[in-house]
């Protein structure tokens, strides 16, 4: 009654219907095969079916679909012949069990206090044009983000520009991206303590040479003694000075002003994390799975569900001739939840009609452009469990 294909859909649906129990999701979508003798299915059977499936099929399905969907919707959205991506990290909380704590670890503070819940660290390679997640890697919280990022940059396509936060500044990481492939470029802000030799005196846009630290060369003997980059001085709209470093050396093919704009687009990956954690997962602070294997399975299912929403937005954007980022993720998610409930009980031949109706409705819900809109990097406030009321003092 629960073959592997049905369980794959169940895991993806658990992310789309985050606030419903696993039994309610299976019943709502009629995922169990019909049985006239015993029409009911036990909750334990659903859990056992997930355990039989494991995480490997979901991981492989995500890898195949993510690459295919991203390549399909990168056509016509490149910047000067380069597809644009961003790499950044986030965390997800798991249920508190000895097995999860031993596998994923937890955040520890200088005071010696350890976080109540185990956490996993998640890094994604996200397309800036569509918000589709091209690749992802996650695991133990204690593992440094740089180690995860090295495995992630190996999957960056050729003829691309990848934008990083300054926390990923590393000769080992950036040279790995630049040298292993064809026209794989990077863009990153310089740290305040960066030291370099200036190779020309062009104001605001010049070449620099930086030394590779002895520690990095000892860890990776193949690294050169020094490496070069292009430095671009810029000022944010708030008057803060910033220096961007990039491997885009050709000043005519890649003007400094356009490169600065590409770095400003990096904040789209922050938006994708907000959509994944707050909209898709409903601001639930803890994943529902109880073991490391099913936790990993749940994360792959959530990434697949997120990409399914983003894929539909990209398809609608093509028909409406607008950028995918001009559509509402929240509205698309709500409509997909409604239509999926119908498609689960409809004949397969009627599914295209539901998709047409869905796209016609969403095509009328384009986001309006807001003047002066910015995406400052600030500490996000945690969602409050209870509503608060502010009472002003009487004079």
C-alpha positions as CSV (number, residue, x, y, z in Angstrom):
1,X,0.0,0.0,0.0
2,X,3.0,2.3,0.4
3,X,5.5,1.6,-2.4
4,X,8.7,3.8,-2.6
5,X,7.2,6.2,-5.2
6,X,4.3,7.0,-2.9
7,X,6.6,7.5,0.0
8,X,8.8,10.0,-2.0
9,X,5.7,12.1,-2.6
10,X,4.8,11.8,1.1
11,X,8.2,13.2,2.2
12,X,7.8,16.1,-0.2
13,X,4.2,16.7,1.0
14,X,5.3,16.8,4.6
15,X,7.2,20.0,3.8
16,X,4.3,21.6,1.8
17,X,1.8,20.7,4.5
18,X,4.0,21.5,7.5
19,X,1.3,22.0,10.1
20,X,-0.5,18.7,9.4
21,X,0.4,15.3,10.8
22,X,1.9,12.6,8.7
23,X,-1.3,10.6,8.8
24,X,-3.4,13.6,7.8
25,X,-1.1,14.4,4.8
26,X,-1.2,10.8,3.6
27,X,-5.0,10.7,3.9
28,X,-5.5,14.2,2.4
29,X,-3.5,13.3,-0.8
30,X,-4.7,9.6,-0.9
31,X,-1.1,8.5,-1.1
32,X,-1.8,4.9,0.2
33,X,-2.8,2.5,-2.5
34,X,-6.5,1.3,-2.2
35,X,-7.2,-1.9,-0.4
36,X,-10.9,-3.1,-0.2
37,X,-10.1,-5.6,2.6
38,X,-8.3,-3.2,4.9
39,X,-8.8,0.4,3.7
40,X,-7.2,2.0,6.8
41,X,-3.4,2.4,7.4
42,X,-1.7,2.6,10.7
43,X,0.5,5.6,11.6
44,X,3.3,3.3,12.4
45,X,3.2,2.0,8.8
46,X,3.9,5.5,7.5
47,X,6.9,5.8,9.8
48,X,8.2,2.4,8.8
49,X,7.8,3.3,5.1
50,X,10.0,6.4,5.6
51,X,12.6,4.3,7.3
52,X,12.7,1.8,4.5
53,X,13.1,4.5,1.9
54,X,16.0,6.3,3.6
55,X,17.5,9.5,2.4
56,X,19.5,8.4,-0.7
57,X,16.6,8.3,-3.2
58,X,15.5,11.9,-2.1
59,X,19.1,13.1,-2.4
60,X,19.5,11.7,-5.9
61,X,16.1,12.9,-7.0
62,X,17.0,16.4,-5.8
63,X,20.3,16.4,-7.6
64,X,18.8,15.4,-10.9
65,X,15.9,17.7,-10.7
66,X,17.8,20.7,-9.4
67,X,20.4,20.6,-12.2
68,X,17.7,20.1,-14.9
69,X,15.4,22.8,-13.7
70,X,18.2,25.3,-13.2
71,X,19.6,24.8,-16.7
72,X,16.2,25.1,-18.2
73,X,15.5,28.5,-16.6
74,X,18.9,30.0,-16.9
75,X,18.3,30.6,-20.7
76,X,18.0,34.3,-21.3
77,X,18.8,35.3,-17.7
78,X,22.6,35.4,-17.8
79,X,24.6,38.5,-17.0
80,X,27.2,39.2,-19.8
81,X,27.3,35.5,-20.6
82,X,27.6,34.3,-17.0
83,X,24.9,32.6,-14.9
84,X,24.8,34.0,-11.4
85,X,24.8,32.1,-8.2
86,X,25.2,32.8,-4.5
87,X,26.6,30.6,-1.7
88,X,25.6,31.0,1.9
89,X,24.7,29.0,5.0
90,X,22.0,28.6,7.6
91,X,20.9,26.2,10.3
92,X,17.9,24.0,11.1
93,X,17.0,22.6,14.5
94,X,16.3,18.9,15.0
95,X,14.3,17.1,17.7
96,X,16.3,16.6,21.0
97,X,17.4,13.0,21.2
98,X,20.7,11.3,22.1
99,X,21.0,10.0,18.5
100,X,20.5,13.4,16.9
101,X,22.8,15.2,19.4
102,X,25.6,12.6,18.7
103,X,25.2,12.9,14.9
104,X,24.6,16.7,14.4
105,X,25.9,18.3,17.6
106,X,24.6,21.5,19.1
107,X,25.7,25.1,19.4
108,X,27.9,25.8,22.4
109,X,28.7,29.2,24.0
110,X,31.8,30.6,25.6
111,X,30.1,30.3,29.0
112,X,30.0,26.5,28.6
113,X,26.3,26.4,28.0
114,X,25.1,24.0,25.2
115,X,22.0,24.7,23.2
116,X,18.9,22.7,24.2
117,X,18.3,21.4,20.7
118,X,20.7,19.8,18.2
119,X,21.3,21.7,15.0
120,X,22.4,20.9,11.5
121,X,24.3,23.3,9.2
122,X,23.0,23.8,5.7
123,X,24.7,25.5,2.7
124,X,23.1,26.1,-0.6
125,X,24.1,27.1,-4.1
126,X,21.2,29.3,-5.2
127,X,20.5,30.8,-8.6
128,X,20.1,34.6,-8.2
129,X,17.8,34.9,-11.3
130,X,15.2,32.3,-10.1
131,X,16.0,31.4,-6.5
132,X,16.1,27.8,-7.5
133,X,18.5,25.8,-5.3
134,X,21.1,24.3,-7.7
135,X,22.9,22.2,-5.0
136,X,22.9,21.8,-1.2
137,X,25.1,20.2,1.4
138,X,24.3,19.8,5.1
139,X,25.5,17.9,8.1
140,X,27.0,18.3,11.6
141,X,26.7,21.8,13.2
142,X,30.3,21.7,14.4
143,X,31.8,21.3,10.9
144,X,33.2,24.5,9.6
145,X,31.2,26.2,6.8
146,X,34.3,26.4,4.7
147,X,34.6,22.6,4.5
148,X,31.0,22.4,3.3
149,X,31.6,25.2,0.8
150,X,34.5,23.4,-0.8
151,X,32.3,20.4,-1.8
152,X,29.6,22.8,-2.9
153,X,31.8,24.9,-5.3
154,X,32.7,21.8,-7.2
155,X,29.2,21.7,-8.5
156,X,29.2,25.3,-9.8
157,X,28.6,25.3,-13.6
158,X,31.1,26.7,-16.1
159,X,30.6,30.3,-17.4
160,X,29.2,31.5,-14.1
161,X,29.7,34.1,-11.4
162,X,29.3,33.0,-7.8
163,X,28.8,35.7,-5.1
164,X,30.0,35.0,-1.5
165,X,29.7,36.7,1.9
166,X,33.0,37.9,3.4
167,X,33.0,35.0,5.8
168,X,34.0,32.7,2.9
169,X,37.1,34.7,2.0
170,X,39.7,32.0,1.5
171,X,42.4,31.6,-1.1
172,X,41.9,27.8,-1.0
173,X,38.1,28.1,-1.7
174,X,38.2,30.8,-4.3
175,X,41.1,29.5,-6.3
176,X,39.5,26.0,-6.2
177,X,36.4,27.6,-7.8
178,X,38.4,29.6,-10.3
179,X,40.8,27.0,-11.6
180,X,38.6,23.9,-11.7
181,X,36.4,24.6,-14.6
182,X,35.9,27.1,-17.5
183,X,35.1,30.7,-16.8
184,X,34.1,30.1,-13.2
185,X,34.3,33.5,-11.5
186,X,33.8,34.7,-8.0
187,X,32.9,38.0,-6.2
188,X,33.3,38.7,-2.5
189,X,33.8,41.7,-0.2
190,X,37.2,42.1,1.3
191,X,37.7,41.7,5.0
192,X,38.9,44.7,7.1
193,X,42.2,43.0,7.8
194,X,43.1,42.1,4.2
195,X,46.6,43.0,3.2
196,X,47.7,43.2,-0.4
197,X,50.1,44.8,-2.9
198,X,48.5,47.2,-5.3
199,X,49.6,46.5,-8.9
200,X,48.3,49.7,-10.6
201,X,47.2,53.1,-9.5
202,X,43.8,53.3,-11.2
203,X,41.5,55.1,-8.7
204,X,38.6,52.9,-7.4
205,X,39.3,49.9,-9.7
206,X,42.7,48.2,-9.6
207,X,44.5,44.9,-9.4
208,X,46.0,43.5,-6.2
209,X,48.3,40.7,-5.3
210,X,47.8,38.8,-2.0
211,X,50.0,36.3,-0.3
212,X,48.7,32.8,0.6
213,X,49.2,32.1,4.3
214,X,51.8,29.5,5.2
215,X,49.1,27.5,7.1
216,X,47.0,27.3,4.0
217,X,49.9,26.1,1.9
218,X,50.9,23.6,4.5
219,X,47.3,22.2,4.4
220,X,47.2,22.3,0.6
221,X,50.7,22.2,-0.9
222,X,49.3,22.8,-4.4
223,X,48.4,26.4,-3.6
224,X,50.6,29.2,-5.1
225,X,52.6,31.6,-2.9
226,X,50.4,34.5,-4.1
227,X,47.3,35.2,-6.1
228,X,45.8,38.2,-7.9
229,X,42.4,39.7,-7.9
230,X,40.6,42.9,-9.0
231,X,39.6,45.3,-6.3
232,X,36.6,47.7,-6.7
233,X,36.0,50.5,-4.2
234,X,32.3,51.3,-3.7
235,X,30.0,53.1,-1.2
236,X,26.7,51.7,-0.1
237,X,23.5,53.8,-0.1
238,X,24.0,54.2,3.6
239,X,27.5,55.8,3.1
240,X,29.5,52.8,4.2
241,X,32.7,52.2,2.2
242,X,33.3,48.7,0.9
243,X,36.0,47.0,-1.3
244,X,34.9,44.1,-3.5
245,X,37.3,41.5,-4.8
246,X,36.7,39.5,-7.9
247,X,38.3,37.3,-10.5
248,X,36.6,39.3,-13.3
249,X,39.8,41.1,-14.5
250,X,38.6,42.5,-17.8
251,X,37.5,46.0,-17.0
252,X,35.8,46.5,-20.5
253,X,33.9,43.3,-20.5
254,X,32.8,43.6,-16.9
255,X,32.4,47.3,-15.8
256,X,32.9,48.1,-12.1
257,X,29.4,49.5,-11.7
258,X,27.8,46.4,-13.0
259,X,29.9,44.2,-10.7
260,X,28.8,46.2,-7.7
261,X,25.2,45.7,-8.7
262,X,25.7,41.9,-8.9
263,X,27.0,41.9,-5.3
264,X,23.8,43.7,-4.2
265,X,21.8,40.9,-5.8
266,X,23.5,38.5,-3.3
267,X,20.8,39.2,-0.8
268,X,18.4,37.1,-2.8
269,X,19.8,34.0,-1.2
270,X,18.9,35.5,2.2
271,X,15.3,35.8,0.8
272,X,15.4,32.2,-0.3
273,X,16.3,31.0,3.3
274,X,13.4,33.1,4.7
275,X,11.0,31.6,2.2
276,X,12.2,28.0,3.0
277,X,12.2,28.4,6.8
278,X,9.3,30.8,7.5
279,X,6.9,30.4,4.5
280,X,7.4,26.7,3.5
281,X,8.1,25.3,6.9
282,X,5.7,27.6,8.6
283,X,8.3,29.1,11.1
284,X,8.4,25.8,12.8
285,X,11.6,25.9,14.7
286,X,12.2,22.2,14.9
287,X,12.1,19.5,12.2
288,X,9.5,16.8,12.8
289,X,11.8,13.7,12.2
290,X,13.3,11.8,15.1
291,X,16.4,10.1,13.8
292,X,19.4,11.4,11.8
293,X,18.4,9.4,8.7
294,X,14.9,10.7,8.6
295,X,16.0,14.2,9.5
296,X,18.3,14.2,6.4
297,X,15.4,12.7,4.4
298,X,13.1,15.5,5.6
299,X,15.6,18.2,4.6
300,X,15.9,16.8,1.0
301,X,12.1,16.6,0.8
302,X,11.9,20.3,1.9
303,X,14.5,21.4,-0.7
304,X,12.5,19.5,-3.3
305,X,9.3,21.1,-2.2
306,X,10.9,24.5,-2.3
307,X,12.3,24.0,-5.8
308,X,8.8,22.8,-7.0
309,X,7.3,26.1,-5.9
310,X,10.2,28.1,-7.5
311,X,9.9,26.0,-10.6
312,X,6.3,26.8,-11.1
313,X,7.1,30.5,-10.5
314,X,9.8,30.3,-13.2
315,X,7.3,28.7,-15.6
316,X,4.7,31.4,-14.9
317,X,7.3,34.1,-15.3
318,X,8.2,32.8,-18.8
319,X,4.5,33.0,-19.9
320,X,4.0,36.4,-18.3
321,X,7.4,37.7,-19.6
322,X,8.5,39.0,-16.2
323,X,11.4,38.0,-13.9
324,X,10.6,35.1,-11.5
325,X,11.4,37.3,-8.6
326,X,8.5,39.6,-9.4
327,X,6.0,36.8,-8.3
328,X,4.9,36.1,-4.8
329,X,6.4,33.0,-3.2
330,X,3.7,33.0,-0.5
331,X,0.8,33.2,-3.0
332,X,2.3,30.5,-5.2
333,X,2.8,28.2,-2.2
334,X,-0.8,28.7,-1.1
335,X,-2.2,28.0,-4.5
336,X,0.0,24.9,-5.0
337,X,-1.3,23.5,-1.7
338,X,-4.9,23.9,-2.8
339,X,-4.4,22.5,-6.3
340,X,-2.3,19.6,-5.1
341,X,-5.2,18.5,-3.0
342,X,-7.4,18.4,-6.1
343,X,-4.8,16.7,-8.3
344,X,-4.3,13.9,-5.8
345,X,-7.9,12.7,-6.4
346,X,-8.3,13.8,-10.0
347,X,-7.7,11.7,-13.1
348,X,-4.1,12.3,-14.5
349,X,-5.6,13.7,-17.7
350,X,-7.1,16.6,-15.8
351,X,-3.8,17.7,-14.2
352,X,-2.8,20.0,-17.1
353,X,-6.0,21.9,-16.8
354,X,-5.3,22.5,-13.1
355,X,-1.9,23.8,-13.9
356,X,-3.3,26.2,-16.5
357,X,-5.8,27.5,-14.0
358,X,-3.1,27.9,-11.4
359,X,-0.8,29.8,-13.7
360,X,-3.6,32.1,-14.9
361,X,-4.4,33.0,-11.3
362,X,-0.8,33.6,-10.3
363,X,0.0,35.6,-13.4
364,X,-2.3,38.3,-12.1
365,X,-0.5,38.5,-8.7
366,X,2.8,40.3,-9.7
367,X,4.6,42.1,-7.0
368,X,4.7,45.9,-7.4
369,X,8.1,47.6,-7.5
370,X,8.9,49.6,-4.4
371,X,11.1,52.6,-4.6
372,X,14.1,52.7,-2.3
373,X,13.7,49.1,-1.3
374,X,16.9,47.7,0.4
375,X,17.9,44.5,2.0
376,X,20.2,45.5,4.9
377,X,22.0,42.7,6.8
378,X,20.6,42.9,10.3
379,X,20.0,40.3,13.0
380,X,16.6,38.7,12.4
381,X,14.2,38.7,15.3
382,X,12.9,35.3,16.4
383,X,9.2,34.6,15.8
384,X,7.3,35.1,19.0
385,X,5.3,32.2,20.3
386,X,2.6,34.5,21.9
387,X,1.2,37.8,20.7
388,X,2.3,40.8,22.7
389,X,0.4,43.9,23.6
390,X,2.1,47.2,24.3
391,X,0.5,49.5,26.9
392,X,1.6,53.1,27.0
393,X,2.1,54.7,30.4
394,X,-0.5,57.2,31.5
395,X,0.6,60.8,31.8
